[in-house]
Amino acid sequence: MHKSKWVLAAVLLLTVMLFNGTATTAQTTWPGQWPKYRLSQNNNAVWTSNGASGARWKTHVGAIFFTTASVVDGVVYIGTQDNKIMALDASSGKLLWTTAVNNWIMSDIIVADGKVFAGSGDRNFKRDYVDDDAEKQTLVRGQGDNSMYALDAKTGKAIWEYRTVGENMPTMIYKNGTLYFANGDRNFYALNANDGSLLWKLSMASYFSMSSLNLVGDIAYIGGADPNYFYAVDLKNHELVWASDTSNVEVGGIDDCSAAYEDGMLFTNSVTSLSEDGGFGGHGSYAINAASGKFTWTFDEGSGPMVEDNKCGVPVVQSGVVYMGSPVTQAFYALDAKSGKQLWKFGGTGVIKGAPVVYNGVVYFTNVRGTLYAVDAQSGKQIAKRDLGGRVSPNGPVLVNGSLYIGTQAGDMYAIPISDLH
C-alpha cells in the first residue's frame, strides 16, 4: 500500500476509535477528600495523577491568606484572616464562592463527604476567664467568637456551627464521620461531623495554638503550651495515652508546630532558649517516639533574632529525611530522621515558618517575605526562586497535579507549575 494510504487508514482508524470511545486520553484526577492537615502523616502535601500538566494562574481576592490550601475534586479551599472561607476553581483560579464567618480562619480547611470544615478564632488571650469545671482562673487562647464550622462544599452554605470558648487554630482531623480537634480552651473534642453535636470531650492541661493534629491509627498527636507538653490521645477509648514534658528541651513554640510522622517517630521543632529581653534565642528540632513519648534525639539549629508568633518551621519527613526551615536561624535544613544528623543546610533564606513539599528530588518552600525556592533535595543547592509579591506566613505550598498552590497576605492566590521552576 502506498505510504499516503497507510497514513489515511491510520487516521480513519483513530477517528473510528474515538467515535466509539475505545481510545482514551489520560484523565486528570484530584484528591477526593482532604481529611487532615497537609493531607498526609508526613506533612508532605503531594498529589499527582496521569495527564496533569499543571495549572498556571494568579487570582487576587483582596483577603489575607494565613492557611494552607486544600485541593479536592478540582476546587481549592482556603481560609483568610478577613473572616472568610473561599473556594476557587483549581484549574482556572475562578472564585466559586465566599462565606463569611465570625473570626479569623487560621486552621486549614478539611474536606470530606461533601462538607467543608474549618475552625475560627484569633491568637489573643482571655486572661480573666474562669473555668467553671476546674473552678479556677485559666489562661485561654482566643478572644471574641470562636467556632467550628461545617459548610456545603459546592455552595459554601453553612450546615452547622459549634461554639467554643477558645480559638480553633489547629487543623482538625476527620475520620469515619467524626471531627476531632484540640483548641485554645484546653480541651480535646469529638463532634458528629453530620450535625455538629458533641460526642465527647477530654480536658487537657495545655492550650493549643497552630500545632495541628496528626493521626496514626486511632492515636492523635499534638503539642501544647502552658505547660509545654506533647500529647498522644486515643480516639477509640477517649483517653490520654501519654503526655511528654518538653520543658527540659524547649521554652516555647511546640504548640505552634504541626509534627510530621514516619516509621514510628514524630518530628517537630521550637525555641530552645531566649535572651532576657526576648529578642534573641535558639531554635532546635526533635524526634519523639510515637509509642512512648520519649525524645530520641535533639538537633541544635543555632540562634538568631526572635520572631513574633508562630515560632516553628513546620517539618516534612520523606524517605528517612526531615526537611524544615527555621524562623530563628533563617536557614533550611535536611536531617537524617534516625539520628538527627545534619545532611545539609541552605542558609540566608530569611524567616521560614510554613512546611515545604518534596517531590521528584526537589524541595519547594517559601519564606515569610514571599520568596518561593526550589532546592535540590540531595545537595541543598538552589535550583530556582521566585518572588510572590506578598508575605507568606505561616502557610506553605501544596503540590497537586503538577502545580504549587499557595496564597499570600497581599491577597493573591497562586497556582504555579513546578515546570516553571526548573
C-alpha positions in Angstrom: 0.0 0.0 0.0 1.2 3.5 -0.8 2.6 5.5 2.2 -0.2 8.1 1.9 -2.8 5.4 2.0 -1.3 4.0 5.2 -1.5 7.4 6.8 -5.1 7.8 5.7 -6.0 4.4 7.0 -4.5 5.2 10.4 -6.4 8.5 10.6 -9.6 6.7 9.8 -9.0 4.0 12.4 -8.2 6.6 15.1 -11.4 8.5 14.2 -13.5 5.4 14.5 -11.8 4.5 17.8 -12.5 8.0 19.2 -16.1 7.9 18.0 -16.7 4.5 19.6 -14.9 5.6 22.8 -12.2 2.9 22.6 -9.3 5.4 22.5 -8.8 7.4 25.7 -6.5 10.1 26.9 -5.1 10.3 30.4 -7.7 11.6 32.8 -6.7 14.1 35.5 -7.9 13.1 38.9 -8.0 15.0 42.1 -8.0 14.1 45.8 -11.5 13.0 46.8 -11.1 14.3 50.3 -8.7 16.2 52.5 -9.2 14.7 55.9 -6.2 16.1 57.8 -3.5 18.8 58.0 -1.5 18.7 54.7 -3.2 15.5 53.6 -0.6 13.0 54.8 1.1 11.9 58.0 4.5 13.1 56.9 3.1 16.6 56.1 4.3 16.2 52.5 1.2 17.5 50.7 1.7 16.0 47.3 -0.9 14.5 44.9 -0.2 13.6 41.3 -2.2 12.0 38.6 -1.5 10.9 35.0 -2.2 13.6 32.4 -1.8 16.5 34.7 0.2 19.3 33.1 -0.1 21.8 35.9 -2.4 24.8 36.2 -1.0 28.3 36.0 -2.9 31.3 37.3 -3.0 34.1 39.8 -6.2 35.4 41.4 -6.4 38.5 43.5 -9.2 38.3 46.1 -8.1 41.1 48.4 -8.0 38.9 51.5 -5.2 37.9 53.8 -4.3 34.2 53.4 -2.9 32.6 56.6 -3.9 29.0 55.9 -2.5 26.3 53.6 -4.7 25.4 50.6 -6.7 22.2 50.5 -7.5 20.9 47.0 -10.4 18.5 46.5 -12.3 17.5 43.3 -10.8 20.3 41.3 -11.5 23.0 43.9 -9.1 25.0 46.1 -10.4 25.7 49.6 -8.7 28.2 51.8 -9.4 30.4 54.8 -8.5 34.1 55.5 -7.7 36.5 58.3 -10.6 38.5 57.0 -13.1 36.1 58.5 -13.8 34.2 55.2 -13.7 30.8 53.7 -13.2 30.7 50.0 -13.4 28.2 47.1 -11.6 28.7 43.8 -11.5 26.5 40.7 -8.2 24.7 40.8 -7.7 24.8 37.0 -8.6 28.4 36.3 -8.5 30.3 39.6 -12.1 31.5 39.3 -13.6 32.4 42.6 -16.6 30.0 43.1 -17.9 31.1 46.5 -17.1 33.1 49.7 -18.6 32.5 53.1 -18.2 34.9 56.0 -17.6 33.6 59.5 -17.3 35.1 63.0 -13.5 35.4 63.3 -10.1 34.6 61.6 -9.7 31.3 59.9 -6.3 30.0 60.8 -7.0 26.3 60.6 -6.5 24.6 57.3 -9.7 23.5 55.6 -10.8 19.9 55.9 -13.0 18.4 53.2 -14.9 15.2 53.4 -18.3 13.7 52.5 -19.3 16.9 50.6 -18.6 19.1 53.5 -16.0 21.8 54.3 -14.8 22.0 57.9 -12.9 25.0 59.4 -12.1 26.4 62.8 -12.3 30.2 63.7 -10.5 32.2 66.3 -7.7 34.7 66.9 -4.4 34.4 68.6 -5.1 36.7 71.5 -5.7 35.6 75.1 -8.6 35.7 77.6 -6.7 36.4 80.8 -9.6 36.6 83.1 -11.6 33.6 82.0 -12.9 31.4 84.8 -13.2 27.7 84.0 -16.3 26.6 85.8 -15.4 22.9 85.6 -12.0 23.5 87.1 -13.3 26.2 89.4 -10.3 28.4 88.8 -9.0 31.1 86.6 -7.5 29.7 83.4 -5.5 31.3 80.6 -7.4 30.7 77.4 -6.2 31.5 73.9 -8.7 33.1 71.6 -10.7 36.3 72.2 -14.1 37.1 70.7 -16.2 34.5 69.0 -14.7 31.0 68.3 -16.4 28.3 66.3 -16.1 25.1 64.4 -18.0 25.3 61.1 -19.3 22.8 58.5 -20.3 24.2 55.1 -21.6 22.6 51.9 -18.5 22.1 49.7 -20.3 23.0 46.5 -22.2 26.1 47.6 -20.4 27.3 50.8 -23.8 27.3 52.6 -23.5 26.8 56.4 -24.7 23.4 57.6 -23.8 23.8 61.3 -21.7 25.8 63.8 -20.3 24.7 67.1 -19.2 27.4 69.5 -16.1 27.1 71.7 -14.6 29.2 74.4 -11.1 29.1 72.9 -9.7 29.6 69.4 -9.7 26.8 66.9 -6.5 27.5 65.1 -5.1 23.9 65.0 -6.3 21.9 62.0 -8.8 19.2 62.9 -9.0 15.6 61.7 -11.9 13.9 60.0 -12.3 10.1 60.5 -15.4 7.9 59.9 -17.9 10.6 60.4 -16.3 12.3 63.4 -14.4 15.6 63.6 -11.6 15.7 66.2 -9.8 18.8 67.3 -7.9 20.4 70.2 -8.0 24.2 70.8 -7.3 27.2 72.9 -9.6 26.3 75.8 -7.5 23.3 76.8 -9.9 20.7 75.5 -9.9 17.8 73.0 -13.2 17.5 71.2 -15.0 14.9 69.1 -18.0 16.2 67.1 -20.5 14.4 64.9 -19.5 15.6 61.5 -23.0 15.5 60.2 -24.8 17.7 62.7 -22.0 19.2 64.9 -23.2 17.6 68.1 -20.7 16.9 70.8 -19.8 13.2 71.1 -17.2 13.5 73.8 -14.7 16.0 75.3 -11.3 15.4 77.1 -9.9 18.0 79.4 -6.2 18.8 78.6 -3.6 20.6 80.7 -2.3 22.8 77.8 -3.8 25.1 75.3 -3.1 24.5 71.6 -2.1 27.2 69.1 -1.1 26.3 65.5 0.1 22.8 66.3 -2.3 20.7 64.2 -3.3 17.1 64.9 -1.5 14.2 63.3 -3.2 10.8 63.2 -1.6 7.3 63.3 -4.3 4.6 63.5 -6.5 5.6 66.4 -3.9 7.8 68.1 -3.8 11.6 67.6 -0.7 13.6 68.4 -0.3 17.3 69.2 1.9 19.8 71.0 0.6 22.3 73.6 1.7 25.2 75.8 1.3 26.4 79.4 2.5 23.8 80.4 4.7 22.8 77.4 3.7 19.2 76.7 3.4 16.9 73.7 0.3 14.6 73.8 -1.0 11.3 72.4 -4.8 10.8 72.6 -6.6 7.5 72.0 -9.6 8.4 69.9 -11.2 5.0 70.3 -11.1 4.9 74.1 -11.3 8.7 74.6 -8.3 8.9 76.8 -4.8 10.3 77.1 -2.1 7.7 76.1 0.9 9.8 77.2 1.9 13.4 77.9 5.6 14.2 77.4 7.0 17.2 79.3 9.0 19.2 76.7 10.2 21.9 79.1 13.6 20.3 79.5 14.5 20.9 75.9 12.4 23.9 74.8 11.0 27.1 76.1 8.1 27.6 73.7 6.7 27.2 70.2 6.0 23.5 70.2 2.3 24.5 70.4 2.8 26.1 67.0 4.4 23.2 65.3 2.4 20.5 63.4 4.5 17.4 63.8 5.4 15.1 60.9 5.3 11.3 61.3 7.2 8.4 59.7 8.2 4.9 60.9 7.1 5.3 64.5 8.6 8.7 65.0 7.3 12.2 65.3 9.3 15.2 64.2 8.8 18.8 65.5 10.8 21.9 66.5 10.6 25.0 68.7 12.5 27.7 70.6 15.2 26.3 72.9 16.4 29.5 74.6 15.6 33.2 75.0 17.6 36.2 75.9 16.5 38.3 78.8 14.8 40.8 76.6 13.2 38.1 74.4 14.7 39.5 71.2 17.3 36.7 70.6 17.2 33.0 71.1 18.0 29.5 70.0 16.0 27.0 67.9 16.0 23.2 67.7 14.4 20.2 66.2 13.4 16.9 67.9 12.4 13.3 67.2 9.8 11.8 69.6 9.0 8.1 69.9 5.3 7.9 69.0 4.7 4.9 71.2 6.3 6.2 74.4 6.6 10.0 74.0 10.3 9.9 74.8 12.7 12.1 72.9 15.2 10.0 70.8 17.3 12.9 69.5 17.5 16.7 69.5 19.2 18.9 67.0 20.6 22.4 67.7 19.8 24.6 64.7 21.7 27.6 66.2 20.5 31.0 67.3 19.2 34.3 65.9 16.7 37.1 66.2 13.4 36.0 67.7 10.2 36.2 65.7 6.7 37.2 66.8 4.1 34.4 66.7 4.5 31.0 65.0 7.9 30.2 66.4 8.2 27.0 64.3 9.3 25.9 60.9 6.8 23.1 60.1 8.7 19.9 59.1 8.2 17.3 56.4 9.7 13.9 56.6 10.2 11.9 53.4 12.1 8.6 52.9 14.1 9.0 56.1 15.0 12.7 55.8 13.5 15.5 57.8 13.2 18.8 55.9 12.3 22.1 57.6 13.1 25.8 57.8 13.9 27.8 60.9 12.2 31.1 61.7 15.1 31.9 64.1 18.3 30.9 62.2 16.8 31.8 58.9 18.0 28.7 57.2 16.6 25.5 55.7 17.8 22.1 56.9 17.8 18.4 55.9 18.4 16.0 58.8 18.7 12.2 58.9 15.5 11.0 60.5 17.1 8.2 62.5 20.0 10.1 64.0 19.2 13.8 63.7 22.5 14.3 61.9 22.6 17.3 59.6 22.8 16.3 55.9 22.9 19.8 54.5 22.0 23.4 55.3 20.8 26.1 52.9 21.4 29.5 54.6 20.4 33.0 54.0 16.7 32.2 53.3 15.1 34.7 55.7 12.5 33.6 58.2 10.7 30.3 57.3 7.6 29.1 59.1 5.5 27.1 56.6 6.0 23.5 55.6 7.8 22.6 52.4 6.8 20.0 49.8 9.3 17.3 48.5 8.8 15.8 45.0 10.9 14.1 42.5 14.2 15.1 44.1 13.3 18.8 44.7 12.2 20.6 47.8 9.9 23.6 47.4 9.4 26.1 50.2 8.6 29.8 50.9 10.0 32.3 53.4 7.9 34.9 55.2 8.8 37.6 52.7 7.2 35.6 50.0 10.1 34.1 48.1 9.5 30.7 46.7 12.5 28.4 46.5 13.3 25.2 44.6 16.2 23.3 46.1 17.9 20.0 45.2 16.8 17.5 47.9 20.1 15.6 47.8 22.6 18.5 47.9 20.6 21.5 49.2 21.7 23.6 46.2 19.3 26.2 44.8 17.6 25.4 41.6 15.3 28.4 41.3 13.5 31.1 43.2 10.5 33.4 42.6 9.1 36.4 44.3 5.4 36.1 45.1 4.9 39.8 45.8 3.4 39.3 49.3 4.2 37.8 52.7 3.7 34.1 53.2 3.2 33.0 56.8 2.5 30.6 58.5 1.2 28.6 55.5 3.3 26.6 53.0 2.7 25.3 49.5 0.9 22.1 48.5 1.6 20.3 45.2 -1.4 18.9 43.4 -1.2 17.7 39.8 2.0 19.5 38.9 1.2 22.9 40.4 2.1 24.5 43.7 -1.0 26.1 45.3 -0.3 28.9 47.8 -1.8 32.2 49.0 -0.1 35.4 50.2 -1.0 38.1 52.7 -1.2 40.5 49.8 -4.4 38.7 48.8 -3.1 36.7 45.9 -3.8 33.0 45.4 -1.4 31.2 43.0 -1.2 28.0 41.0 2.4 27.7 39.8 3.5 24.7 37.7 6.7 23.2 39.1 7.9 23.1 35.5 8.3 26.9 35.7 10.9 26.4 38.5 13.3 24.2 36.6 
